[in-house]
Amino acid sequence: MAAPIRTGTCSFADEALTKVFYPPGVRTGAARLAHYATVFDTVEIDSTFYRLQPPETVAKWADAVPDGFVFHVKAFAPMTRHGVKHEVLPEPLATMLAADDRGRVERMPREARAVAFQLFREMVEPLREAGKLGSILLQLAPYVVVKPASFEYLEWARDQLDGYDVQVEFRHRSWFDEDNRAHTLSFLEEHGLGNVIVDAPRSEAKNLIPTVVALTSPTAYLRFHGRNAKTWNVRGGSAADRFDYLYPEGELEEWVEPMKKVAKEAEQAYALMNTNAYGPRPDDPEHLVAQGPENALALARVLHAAGVPATP
C-alpha cells in the first residue's frame, strides 16, 4: 500500500494566512490551528527557528487539533549553526553567551548548543506525549558545506535527538554535487536521518540545492519553496519576497511521478508548502489567496487526478 501524501503548509500563522485564509475573528493561535485542521492534517511549525516557545503554548497547539494531526517542528537556529539575536535566547543560554556589537550570537560553544537542544526537546514534549509529533527539521545554515567537521556535527546533532524522526535540509550545493551526493545520502541513511527533498528555483546559486528524489529514512519529506529565482538572493529581501510564488498546475504535475515513487517506498509522506505571500488569484484578480494553502490544495488535486493518494 502506498503512503498517502499529506499536504500542508510551513507555518499556520504567516501574515498571508492571518489576512486571507482565516475567517474574520479567528485570531488566537489555538483558534487558527483549529480552523487550519478542518482543511489540512499536517503542518510545519517554523516560528521555532526564530524563538523557542513555552511548552505550555505547545500543549495548547496539541489540544487544538484532532487525533491524527501531525506537527513537524523546525529546529531553533543555533541547533543548525545559524546566528541568532541575543534577545531571543531563553535562560540559561542568555546568561551563558555574550552578544557581539550587533546584538547577535553568531557562534556558540558545543556545550551551549547542547543546552539549546535540551530546551528544544522540552518544548516539543507536549506534542510527543499527545502522539502528534512528526519530524524535526534541521535546516542547515547556507555556509555549512561538505567537510569532515560538518558530518561530525550532524552525527552529534543526531545523538541529541535520539528517538526522534529527524529530517535534514541542506542549503549549500556542495552536499549534492557530483563528487559528494552518494556519500551524503549514504551518511544520512547510516545515521537514521531523512533527506529533505526540495522544490526550489532552478539556479546555480550556492545556497540552492538541486532536487534529489531519494529516501534515506522511512519518512518522505518534501518542502516546496517556489521557483522565484529573481527574489531568492535579493539583499535585504524578506522571506515573503523570497518565497512569493503561486505554482502553475503544470509545475505541480511534474511531481506526480516522483511522488508515486516516494509514496511506494515511504512509511509516511509529507509535502509542505513554504510559499508564504498572498496575492490575487490568476484567474480572478479580485480574489486574494494565501499562496501556502492554495499551493497545497492544488498539489493535492493534481495528485488525486493522477491516482496518487493524498490529503486533503
PyMOL commands that set and color helices and strands:
alter all, ss='L'
color gray80, all
select helices_A, chain A and resi 15-21+29-36+47-49+55-64+77-80+86-88+93-96+110-129+148-160+173-176+181-190+229-232+239-242+249-253+256-265+291-305
alter helices_A, ss='H'
color red, helices_A
select strands_A, chain A and resi 5-10+42-45+70-74+84-85+104-105+133-139+165-169+193-199+219-224+268-273+278-281+284-290+310-311
alter strands_A, ss='S'
color yellow, strands_A
deselect
rebuild
show_as cartoon
